[in-house]
Amino acid sequence: MNRKSTVLLGAFLLALPALAGEAVTVTQKGLRFSESALTVDKGQAISFMNDDTTAHNITVSGEGVSINGGLQAPGASTRIPFSKPGVYAVSCGIHPKMKMTVTVK
């Protein structure tokens, strides 16, 4: 292995933990989530960005998990980690028609 390959391999290996921990962004606008279904890796987080003109409340349930993200003002972001494999129902506690499914593998 030459020096250039070694440097590139080292940079890639250093980036692996950052890639695994990067949050996926889902926006909320027009009283809808930007995704109706999403698959993430175990340990990955989703950052829910409120791009709407009204407040929201992210709730997550499933696989023994119940999360209430609290009131989320317009322009605010709520980061929720998904550490256990399974299928989760995500909704807005204020606007019940806002729903999406998250699958964690």
Secondary structure, DSSP 8 states (H G I E B T S, - for coil): --HHHHHHHHHHHHHHHHHHH--EEEEEETTEES-SEEEE-TTEEEEEEE-SSS-EEEEEEETTEEEEEEEE-TT-EEEEEE-S-EEEEEEESS-TT-EEEEEE-
